[in-house]
Amino acid sequence: MRFYLDKTLRFIVTCGFVGYMPFAPGTWASALGCIFIYLFPFPSLIANISFICCLIIFSIICINLLTFTVEDPGYIVIDELAGMFITMAGHKPTLITLVAGFFLFRVFDIIKPYPVNVVERYRKGYGIMADDILAGIYANIVLWSGHLVVYSIWK
């Protein structure tokens, strides 16, 4: 029974085994998030936030049920998927905003500015998710700022 549970959990936390891609699995999972956001846009900000909260809680539970030996295994990429949803929360999923959000999220996830670099030290699923949650929030704020600047110039 544990074998099937582990297989199911690995399928979930690797986003359908995207986490096992050979080069930059987190980037591939972020791109998968962009595809989902583009194909299935949320009708409202409330629906988007509700989905994100459920995704975060579900992800932490799945990660904490899974057994692994290192702090943040590279194959766990559901945190990148959640980070992309946070990045795009409240934004219209156009090609321009998705590309900008993708690059902003990846930059913040890779460079890990304060406090992103601190929260990733939390144990197990909490740390794995926390750094991408904050990177997504940073990216969302910068995306909104860029939107406001562009809107004020074009107005």
C-alpha positions in Angstrom: 0.0 0.0 0.0 2.8 2.4 0.9 4.3 1.8 -2.6 1.2 3.1 -4.3 0.9 6.0 -2.0 4.6 7.0 -2.7 4.0 6.6 -6.5 0.9 8.8 -6.3 2.7 11.4 -4.1 5.7 11.5 -6.4 3.4 12.0 -9.4 1.8 15.0 -7.6 4.9 16.7 -6.3 6.8 16.2 -9.6 3.8 17.7 -11.5 3.3 14.6 -13.6 7.0 13.7 -13.5 8.1 17.0 -15.0 10.4 17.2 -11.9 12.5 14.4 -13.5 13.3 16.3 -16.6 17.1 16.4 -17.0 17.7 20.2 -17.2 16.2 22.8 -14.9 13.1 20.9 -13.8 11.9 24.0 -11.8 11.9 26.1 -14.9 9.9 23.4 -16.8 7.3 23.3 -13.9 7.1 27.1 -14.0 6.4 26.9 -17.8 3.8 24.2 -17.1 2.2 26.7 -14.7 2.1 29.3 -17.4 0.4 26.9 -19.8 -2.2 26.0 -17.2 -2.9 29.7 -16.4 -3.2 30.5 -20.1 -5.5 27.6 -20.9 -7.6 27.7 -17.7 -7.9 31.4 -16.6 -9.7 32.1 -13.3 -12.9 34.1 -13.6 -12.1 36.2 -10.5 -9.4 37.1 -8.1 -11.2 35.3 -5.3 -11.3 32.1 -7.2 -7.6 32.5 -8.0 -6.7 33.1 -4.4 -8.9 30.2 -3.2 -7.2 27.8 -5.7 -3.8 29.0 -4.6 -4.5 28.5 -0.9 -5.8 24.9 -1.6 -2.8 24.2 -3.8 -0.4 25.4 -1.1 -2.0 23.3 1.6 -2.3 20.3 -0.6 1.3 20.6 -1.7 2.6 20.9 1.9 0.6 17.8 2.9 1.9 15.8 -0.1 5.5 16.8 0.4 5.4 16.0 4.2 3.9 12.6 3.5 6.6 11.8 1.0 9.9 10.3 2.3 13.1 11.8 0.9 16.6 12.1 2.1 17.8 15.6 1.1 16.4 19.0 2.3 14.9 20.1 -1.0 15.1 17.5 -3.7 15.2 18.9 -7.2 12.5 16.6 -8.5 9.9 18.3 -6.2 8.6 21.0 -8.4 5.0 21.6 -7.3 6.3 24.6 -5.4 7.3 26.2 -8.7 3.9 25.6 -10.0 2.3 27.2 -7.0 4.8 30.1 -7.3 3.7 30.8 -10.8 0.1 30.9 -9.8 1.0 33.3 -7.0 2.9 35.4 -9.5 0.0 35.7 -11.9 -2.7 36.2 -9.2 -4.9 39.1 -10.2 -3.2 39.5 -13.6 -4.9 38.9 -17.0 -3.1 35.9 -18.5 -1.9 37.4 -21.8 1.2 36.3 -23.5 3.1 39.4 -22.4 2.1 39.1 -18.7 2.8 35.4 -18.6 6.3 35.8 -20.1 7.1 38.7 -17.8 5.7 36.8 -14.8 7.6 33.7 -15.7 10.9 35.5 -15.9 10.3 37.6 -12.8 9.4 34.5 -10.8 12.4 32.5 -12.0 14.7 35.4 -11.2 13.4 35.8 -7.6 13.4 32.0 -7.1 17.0 31.7 -8.3 18.6 34.8 -6.6 16.5 34.3 -3.4 16.5 37.9 -1.9 15.8 38.3 1.8 13.6 36.8 3.3 13.3 34.2 0.6 16.7 32.8 1.5 15.7 32.6 5.2 12.3 30.8 4.8 13.8 28.1 2.6 15.5 26.8 5.8 12.2 25.7 7.3 11.9 21.9 7.6 10.4 19.6 5.0 7.5 20.8 3.0 7.3 24.2 4.7 10.7 25.4 3.5 10.3 23.8 0.1 7.0 25.8 -0.4 7.8 29.0 1.6 10.7 30.2 -0.6 8.6 29.9 -3.8 5.6 31.5 -2.2 7.6 34.6 -1.3 9.4 34.6 -4.7 5.9 34.5 -6.3 4.7 37.4 -4.1 7.8 39.5 -5.1 7.3 38.7 -8.7 3.6 39.6 -8.5 4.4 43.0 -6.9 7.0 43.8 -9.6 4.6 42.7 -12.3 1.9 45.0 -10.8 4.4 47.9 -10.5 5.4 47.4 -14.2 1.7 47.3 -15.2 1.1 50.6 -13.3 4.1 52.2 -15.0 3.2 51.1 -18.5 -0.5 52.1 -17.9 0.5 55.6 -16.7 2.8 56.1 -19.7 0.1 54.9 -22.2 -2.7 56.8 -20.6 
